[in-house]
Amino acid sequence: MKIIRLTIISAIVLLAILSCNQDSGVVTKYKGDQSQEELLDSEENDQSNDKKSFSNQVHTVIVDEVLPATKYVYVHVSEGVEKYWVATALKEITVGETYFFRGGLLKTNFESKEYNRMFEKIYLVSQFVPAKHGGSPTNATDPTTPSGNQNNEATVKSVKKVEKAAGSISIAELVNDPQKYEGQSVQLSGECVKINPKIMGKNWIHLKDGSKDDYDLVITSDIFVREGSIITIKATVVLNKDYGAGYNYSLILEDGILVE
C-alpha cells in the first residue's frame, strides 16, 4: 500500500510540475494583448528554449520597410548583405535611414495578429536609435559650432535660461572654449530636453541651459533623469571621442553624476 501511495503522490507531483512548466512555457508568438514591457523586456529576462541572442556588439542597419502596430513597430532592415526583421517600441522610423541597436533576442514563429502575419524569425530590440542621435554621431564637428544634427528635436529646442547652481559653468562657456576644460570634471545646471536610455550601457542626457541652445550637448551617465527635469550634474569633458558604429563626438561629457 505504501508503494502504491508513493506512486500516486509522485504522479501528482509530476503532473503539477508539468502543468507549471506549460503555463510558463516557451513564448514564441506575439499575443495581441501582450504589454510592451512583456515584449521588449524579454530581451533580458526571457528563459525560452528558443532564446538566442544576437552578439552584444552594436549593429548598424538601414531600414527597408516599417510596419507600425498599436504598441510596437516591426522593421525590416539590412545589415550588409544580411536582411532580417526587428521589433521595438512604437516610434517614428524612417525608411532609408541608418539606425543602431545592441543585442536583440531571436524569436521564431512570431505572430502579429494585427497584421495576420507570422514572422519566421525576428529579433526583439529594446532600443533602436537613429544614427542622427545627438552631438554629431555620424560626423565629427568643430565643438564651437552647432552639433550638425538639425533633425534632432533636442538640437532645435530652446529652453528658458536656467539659473546656475553654485560652482556651475554655462554650456556656452564650455562649448566656446572646450580645450580649456578637456579632461576636467565640470558642473552644469540645465534642463534635460531629451534622454536616450540604455545605449551601450549608458543613459545619454541632452542638456540645455538657455545660454547656447543651438548646441546639442550630450552627457553619458548611469543616472536616469526625466525629460523636462532641471538638474545640476558633474561630468568629465572629453574631446574627439569615437565610440564606434558612427558615434563620433567632438565634445561630450562622460560619467555624469547628479549634484544635490
LINVENKA-V46982 format. One record per residue. N is the residue number from 1. PSI is psi in whole degrees, -180 to 180 (* if undefined). NEAR is the number of other ideal C-beta (glycine too) atoms within 10 Angstrom. D_CENTER is the distance of its C-alpha to the mean C-alpha in Angstrom with 2 decimals. Layout:
n->(N/N)
psi->(PSI/PSI)
near->(NEAR/NEAR)
d_center->(D_CENTER/D_CENTER)
//
This chain:
n->(1/2/3/4/5/6/7/8/9/10/11/12/13/14/15/16/17/18/19/20/21/22/23/24/25/26/27/28/29/30/31/32/33/34/35/36/37/38/39/40/41/42/43/44/45/46/47/48/49/50/51/52/53/54/55/56/57/58/59/60/61/62/63/64/65/66/67/68/69/70/71/72/73/74/75/76/77/78/79/80/81/82/83/84/85/86/87/88/89/90/91/92/93/94/95/96/97/98/99/100/101/102/103/104/105/106/107/108/109/110/111/112/113/114/115/116/117/118/119/120/121/122/123/124/125/126/127/128/129/130/131/132/133/134/135/136/137/138/139/140/141/142/143/144/145/146/147/148/149/150/151/152/153/154/155/156/157/158/159/160/161/162/163/164/165/166/167/168/169/170/171/172/173/174/175/176/177/178/179/180/181/182/183/184/185/186/187/188/189/190/191/192/193/194/195/196/197/198/199/200/201/202/203/204/205/206/207/208/209/210/211/212/213/214/215/216/217/218/219/220/221/222/223/224/225/226/227/228/229/230/231/232/233/234/235/236/237/238/239/240/241/242/243/244/245/246/247/248/249/250/251/252/253/254/255/256/257/258/259/260)
psi->(-40/-40/-43/-44/-44/-38/-43/-44/-43/-40/-41/-45/-44/-43/-38/-42/-45/-38/-43/-42/-36/-38/-31/30/-165/127/100/-7/145/123/141/-30/15/135/161/-40/-40/-40/-52/-31/-19/-18/-35/-29/-15/133/26/155/-25/11/128/109/147/164/153/7/164/129/132/118/158/134/126/-33/145/129/94/138/-169/-47/-17/174/134/130/124/125/161/131/95/-125/-9/140/139/174/146/155/136/176/147/127/168/124/136/126/137/-14/161/137/160/149/160/140/-145/140/123/130/140/152/54/117/130/110/-30/-35/0/51/140/120/117/-35/130/147/128/125/127/-31/124/104/133/150/-27/46/98/173/-113/76/-23/-17/124/132/164/130/-11/-2/166/160/-18/-1/75/-18/-5/125/-35/-28/-43/-16/135/153/162/147/127/130/130/135/160/128/-7/149/163/159/-37/-42/-42/-49/-33/-19/65/-31/-29/-30/2/130/-3/158/123/158/133/148/133/-173/132/107/-14/148/133/103/153/48/121/37/7/159/133/107/127/120/138/150/6/-3/-27/71/-3/-1/132/91/129/137/127/144/157/-12/137/131/152/146/138/-9/139/121/159/129/143/138/165/132/125/134/147/56/130/110/-6/170/31/1/83/130/125/-27/126/154/138/156/48/139/142/145/127/*)
near->(5/6/7/8/9/10/10/10/10/10/10/10/10/10/10/10/10/10/9/10/10/9/7/9/10/16/19/13/16/22/11/12/7/15/10/13/11/14/23/19/14/18/22/12/9/17/9/16/9/14/14/13/14/18/9/11/10/17/21/16/23/15/19/13/12/14/17/14/15/8/16/21/17/22/26/17/24/12/11/8/5/9/13/17/18/22/24/24/15/12/12/8/19/12/11/7/13/17/23/21/22/21/18/24/24/17/28/15/13/23/16/18/13/15/11/7/11/13/22/9/12/23/24/24/24/20/19/22/22/21/17/21/23/24/29/27/24/15/12/17/17/11/24/13/12/17/26/18/22/11/10/20/11/25/23/14/14/10/17/10/13/21/10/17/15/8/12/20/16/18/21/14/17/22/20/14/12/18/10/12/18/14/9/9/14/17/16/28/21/27/21/22/22/21/19/18/12/13/19/16/9/18/18/23/29/25/26/26/24/16/20/17/22/13/21/25/25/24/27/24/20/10/16/11/20/8/12/10/13/15/20/17/23/18/21/17/19/17/15/13/16/10/15/11/18/17/23/18/23/20/26/24/25/16/15/25/12/12/15/4)
d_center->(61.42/58.98/57.65/57.25/55.55/53.09/52.41/51.67/49.38/47.49/47.09/45.76/43.19/42.11/41.73/39.64/37.29/37.00/36.40/33.53/31.96/32.36/30.60/27.52/27.78/25.67/23.13/23.43/23.42/21.26/23.39/23.72/23.45/20.55/18.05/14.38/13.85/16.39/14.89/11.24/12.17/14.70/12.43/13.29/16.44/18.35/21.68/23.03/25.60/23.78/20.60/19.75/16.51/15.57/16.10/13.42/13.65/11.36/12.56/13.70/14.85/16.92/16.88/20.36/20.30/18.40/19.58/18.26/19.25/19.68/16.38/14.53/14.67/16.09/15.63/18.22/17.25/19.31/18.54/21.89/24.53/22.40/21.33/19.42/17.52/13.98/13.12/10.03/10.10/12.69/12.06/14.24/13.99/16.83/19.06/19.92/16.91/14.84/11.15/9.14/7.41/8.45/10.87/11.56/14.49/17.59/19.60/23.07/25.20/22.36/24.03/22.96/25.83/24.98/25.58/28.11/26.49/25.91/23.25/24.91/21.71/18.07/14.78/12.46/8.79/6.26/3.33/5.98/6.35/10.04/12.20/13.60/10.84/13.14/16.07/17.20/14.77/17.31/20.49/21.61/23.61/26.31/24.90/27.65/26.54/23.74/20.40/21.31/18.43/20.64/18.38/15.69/16.49/15.89/18.50/21.17/20.97/23.79/24.36/27.60/28.68/27.38/30.12/29.56/29.90/32.54/31.45/28.68/28.89/27.72/24.97/27.88/29.71/26.84/26.05/29.77/30.58/27.58/29.94/31.69/28.70/27.28/26.58/27.40/25.65/25.75/25.34/23.99/24.24/22.32/20.15/16.38/16.06/12.29/9.29/5.67/4.90/4.76/4.61/8.13/8.96/8.85/8.11/9.04/11.89/13.95/17.51/20.78/24.23/26.52/28.05/26.23/23.85/23.95/21.84/18.07/17.87/14.63/14.68/12.56/13.20/13.05/14.02/12.18/14.17/14.50/14.78/18.51/19.24/21.90/21.31/23.11/21.17/22.44/20.73/22.06/22.67/21.80/23.14/22.52/19.49/18.26/15.15/15.87/14.37/15.42/13.75/17.14/17.96/21.58/20.79/17.95/18.22/16.99/17.16/17.53/19.51/20.74/24.46/26.38)
//
